[in-house]
């Protein structure tokens, strides 16, 4: 392969995701938007995922006509889907068990562990080996399973891996919040896969992450050498998440996102802050984008503080409905103790809604400086959250100034097109590093528009992979 071929031609990309639902978690959002933008640049992208399966967007050409769009397709690589609703932790029927990987998956669940990163990686390895030569690069979205080791000889193409943040951070925070020995034992069993992820990460040639904060966490928690970790920030859909004066502002509305009732998201601190705020602003209320917890610290706090009527949970809404929900809020809040990037912060800023956020993890890298593009407070401090909320709810001029500055920051730094361009640079570097004696530095991801990209299969077609059976 010539140097020109490495740096110029459209790529055939396998994008792996063991969980792809774009409506409940950042990993699914990442796959949805990155895959679309990679295809818009002219590349051929095949998303290979397990349940809940990814949702892929239509691919439109770039507005400036700089490249012909490539192809974006989905291949379903089914797991046993042991955590599906309404019967999570189900025991599958005997006829569902297809092979030894299925037995490993259900056996790990029975012993309190989370098997999907390992079992998806094993299925993906088998699938990719059967299709050797069909991809130029394999991009793993934080699976970090043993099945993805072995390099191009095992997978048929160089491997690039995205780690949004080490899951060891989640493990550490949940252990700190566990109140009993039994609960701590349960947390350790569930997060047993993090030992595998640490060992795998240390052997990867190229790791992408979304912020400088995550880069440091990956180096410290996973033991990955810093020179192997490359920061490619992600972004917001700035066309969808944009200001719209036609959407009325709802007095007292505070909007936040919490995909799960876990300590890392800090929702309990926002609930406690709301109780303080309502002593001065009785109209203050929180809309949480996420599932209402039936039990746990957040549910207990809402009940004990008498906030059942002032905290609303919404789920299953469309992207357009989410954008309108954020536009209509007087304040967007990110109360997390830690974030590897924080898409909710970027999306809220893109709509022009003023942001109150903690300084946990990478949030300051996204939100910017306190008083300039957001208001920033210490993580885990409900009093500071209450002070910030009261300040924003009571000052329309401050809300307008922070909202405008926040959108400008996102447009400059955090768009999905920029993320796709930066990711392609790392793909080409990984491909170049596989050529003996010919290391290359990341090149600008120019895609020639003169050569149309032939589809792997008709556009929009979904294929269910039968795992080689």
N, C-alpha and C positions, 0 to 999 in steps of 0.2 A: 504494500500500500504506500503510495507517495504521500509526501507531506501535504501537497495540495488537496489530495483526496480526504485526508484527515480533517483539514481545516475548512473545506468549502462545501462538501456535498451534504444533501439532506441525510438525516440519520434515521435508522430503524431502532426504536426505543421500546424496551419492555419495562413498564412501570408497575412494580409489585406493591400490593397493599393488602395486608391480612384483614383489615377492617376498613371499609370504604364509604360508609354512610356519611354523606356531606352535611347532614342535618343534626348530628349529635357528636361533635368532636372535631378538633382541628386537623387531624390526619386526613379525614375524608374531604374536608374543604380544600386542603392542600392538593390532593390528587385531582379533584374536579377542576380547579382553576389552572393548575400547572399544566395538566394534560391538554387542556384547550389551547393555552397560549403556546405550548410547544408545537402543536399542530398548526396553529396560525402562522408560525414562523416557517412552515414548510416541511416539518419533520413528520415521520410516520410513527404514531404512538399507539401501542397496544397496552391497555391497562389490564393487568391480570390480578384478579382479586377474589376474596372469599366473602361470605355473608357477614354483615349486610353489604350487598354489592354496591359498588360505586354507581353514581349517577353522572353521566357524561353530558356535556353541553354541545350544542351545534358549533361547528367551526366556521367562522367567517374570515375572509382574508383581511390582512392589515389595511387600515384606512388609507395608508400612503401607497399601497400597491407594491410594497417592497419585496413581497414573496407570494408565491401561490400557496394556498393552504395545503397542508398534508392531509393525512387520514388519522382518524381517532376511532378506535374500536375497543370493545370490552370482551375479554375472555373470562368466563366464570370458572373458578377453581374451587369447587364446593368443599366445605368442611362438614362436620356433623351438625353445625349450628346449635351447639349445646346451650347457648345463653339467649336464645330467641324468646321473644314475648309471644304469647302469655305464659310460657312454661319454661322459664330459665332453669338451668341445672337439671335438665331432663335426662332420663335414661333412654337412649335410643333403642329401637326394636332390633332384634337380632339380624333381620334382613337389611338393615341400614349399614351394618359393619362390612366394609368392602375389603379391607386389607389390614396389615399390621399398623399402619399409621392411624387408622381409625381406632384400633384397640388402644394405642398409646394415648390418643386424645381423650377417650372416655375414661381410661384408667387414671390419668393425671387429674381430671376433674373430680373423680371419686375420692381422691386423696387430698382435695382442697387446693390444688394448684391450678394455674391458668395455662393451658396447653397450646393455645393458638399460635403464638410466635414460632414455636418449634415445629408444630405439625404443618403449618402453612409453608414454612421454609423447606421442609422435606418434600411436600407435594410440588412446590415451585421448582426445586432442583430437578425432580423427575420430569416435569413438564418441559423445562428448558433444555434438558439433555436430549429429549426426543425431537427438539426443533433446532438443533445445533446449526449455526450458520444463518439463521433467519433474523438475528438482531445484531446491531453494532455495539449496543451497550445495554446493560441491565441496571435499572435504578430501583433500589429497594427503599421503601418508605417505612423505616424504623421496625422492620421485623427482627433483624439481628439474630437470626436462628442459625443453628449449626449447619442446616442444609445449604446455606448460601456461601459456605467456605469452599475453597478449592480453586478459585480463580477461573479464568476463561476455559481452562481444560474441563472443569466440572460444569460450568454454566453456559459455555459456548460463546461468551462475550465478557468484556471487562465489567466489573461491578462498581457502581457508585451507590453509596448509602446515605440517606438523609436521617439524621437524628434530631428531632425537634428539641427535645431536652432529655436527659437521662431519666428513665423511670425510677431510678434509685432515689430521686428527689421526692417523688410521690410516696415511695415506700417509707422514707425517713419521716415525712410529715404525718403519714397515717399511723406509724408506730408511736410517734410522740403524742398523738391524739387518742390512742387506744387506752381505755381506762382499766382494763383487766388483763390478767395474764392470758386468759383464754382468747381474748380479742387479739392480743399481740401475737400469739401463736398462729391464729387464723391469718393475720396480715402477712406474717413471714412465709406461710405456706403459699398464699396466693401470689406473692411476689417472688417466688422461688426462681422464676424464669430470668430475673435480673442477673443472676450469677452467670447464666449462659450468655446473656447479652453483653456482659462485661468482657468475657473471654473472646467472644466473636469480634467485638468492636476493636480490640487490641490487634487483631490480625487483618483488619481491613486496610486496603491501600489508599482509599479516598473516602472521607466522611464529609458530607455537607451538613451545615446547620444554619439556623435562621437568625442568629444574633451573636454578638460578642460574649454576652453573658452565658449563653448556652455553650459556646466554644470552651469557656473556662470550666464549666460544670462537666462537660464531656471529658476534658483532659483530667480533671481531678477525680471524678467519680468512676469513670470507665477506664482510666489509665491509657487513653489514646494520646500518642505524641502530637503536640500542637501543630507541627508542620504538616500533618496529614489532615487537619481539620480546616475546611474552607467555609467562610461565612457568605451565604447568599440570602439576603433578606427577602421575605415574602411580602404580600401586599393585600390591598383591598380592591374589590371590583368598583373602581371609581366612577364608572358610568351608572351602575345600579345604586351604589351608596353615594348619593350626591344631594345637595340641598334642593328642596322643593318648597317654595313659599306657599304653594296651594295646600300643603298639609298643615292643619292647625296645631299650634302648640297647646299641650294639655297642662294646665297649671298643676304644679306639684309632682308631675310624673318624673320618676327616676327609673331608668332602664338598665338592666345588667344581664349578663349571660352566665349561666352555670349549668353545664351539661350533666353534672353529677354532684351529689351531696358529699363532697370530699373536702378535707381540711384545706387542701391546696387552693381551692377557689375562694376561700374567705367569705363565703356568703353569710355565715353566722355573724360576722362582724358588721356587715351592712345591715342585717336585721336589727342588731342591737343599736346601731347608729340611727336607724329609722325611728325607733322608739323615742330617742332623745330629740330628734328633729321635730317630731309631731307635737311636742310640748309647745313649740313656737309656731309651727306651720302645720295645722291640723289637716290641710289638704295634701300633704306629702304622702306619696305612696310609691311602692316599688313594683315594677313589672319584671319578672324573671323569665328570660327565654330559656326554658328547660322544664324538666319533669318535676312536679311537686313531690317532695319526699313524704312518704307516709309515716316514717319513723326516723329517729336520729336527731342529732343536735339542732339542725335547722328547724325541723318540725316542732321540736320541744320549745325552742325559743319563740317561734311564732305564736304558739299556744300560750306560753307563760306570760308573754308581753302583751297579749291581747291584740295581736296584729293580723288576725285572720282575714279581716276585711281590707287591710292595707297592703297586703303582699299577694300579688296575682302571679300565677305561673301559666305560661303559654307554651305550647309545643305543637309541632306539626304544621307550622305556618310556612308559607312560601318565602322565597328570598325577597320578593317585592313587598310582601306584608311585613317582613322583618325590617326592611329599609324604612317603610312608613312608620313603624312602631318607634324606631330610633329617632326619625325626624321629628316626631311629635313630642318627644321627651324634652323637658327643660334641662335635664342632666343625664349623661351617660356615666356609669360608674363601673370601674374594674377594681374590685376589692381583694384580688388574689394575693396570697402569700408569696406565690412564685408563678412566673410565666416564662416559657422559653421564647415567646415572641409577643403574643396577644393580638390575635385577629379582631376580637371585639373592640379593642381600643382603636385599631386602624380603621375599622368600618365606621365606628361612631364618629371619629374625626373627619372621615371622608364626607359624611352627611352634613357637616357643619354644626353638629351637636356638641356643646361644650363637655369636656371630659374631666372627671375626677378619678384619679387612679393612684394606686399605691406605687411604691418604688421597688416592688418585689421582682427579682430576677431581671429580665430584659425589658420590663415595661417602660422604664425611662428612655431606652433606646428608641422605642416606638413613639411614646407620648411627648417626648421633648422636655424642655425645662419648665419647672414650676413657675406659674405666673405668665409664661409666654405662650405656650400652646396647650396648657392643661393646668389643673391644680394637682399637686402631688403630695401624698401623705405617707407616713410609715405603714408598713404592712402590719396587720393584726391590731390596729388601734381604732376601736370603734368611736372613741371620742374625737380623734382627728378627722375621721370620716364625717361625723356629724357636723363638725365645724365647717368643713369644706362644702358639704351639702347646703347648709344654711347660707353660706356666703354666696354660692352660685344661685340658689333659688331666690335670693333677695336682691340680686344685682343684674338687671337685664343688659346693661352696657358691658359688663364683664363677660356675660354669656356670649354676646355677639362678638366681642373681640377674640376670645379664646376659640370660638367655633370657626371663625374665618382663618385664624392662624393655624389651627389644627388641620383643616382641609388643605391648605397650601403645603404644609409639611408632608402630608401623605402623597400629594401629587408629585412632589419633588423626589421622594425617596422610596415610597412603598406601593408599587403597582405590580400586578401579575406579569405584565410584559417585561418589566425589568428583571423580575425573578426568573422568567424563562430564559432570557438572554444570558444571565449569569450562570444558570444551570447548564446550558449548552456549552459554555466555556469549559466547565469542569468535565463534561462528557468527553469533549475532544482531548483534553489533557489526559484523561484516563486511557483513551484509545491510543494516543501517542506513546504513552508510557509502556504499552504492551509490545511496541516494536523494538526488538533487541538493538541496544546501542543507539537508539534514536529518541531520547527523551524530548518532549516538547513542552513549552509553556502554554497556558490557556490562550486560545486565539479568539478573536472576535467572531461571534457566531453568525457570520454572514451566510445566508442561504440563497443560492442562485435561483432566480425565478424562471430561468430559461428551460429548466428540466422539470416537467411535472412529476409528481410522486405517484407511482402506481399503488393502488390500495392493496393491503393484505387480503381484504375481502370487501364486499360492498359496504359503503359508508353506513354507520349506525348499526351494523349487524352485531348481535351478541352471540357468542359461542360458549357452550358449556364444555369445559375440558373434562375428559373422562379419565384423567390421570393415567393415560397410557393403556387403559383397559380396552 
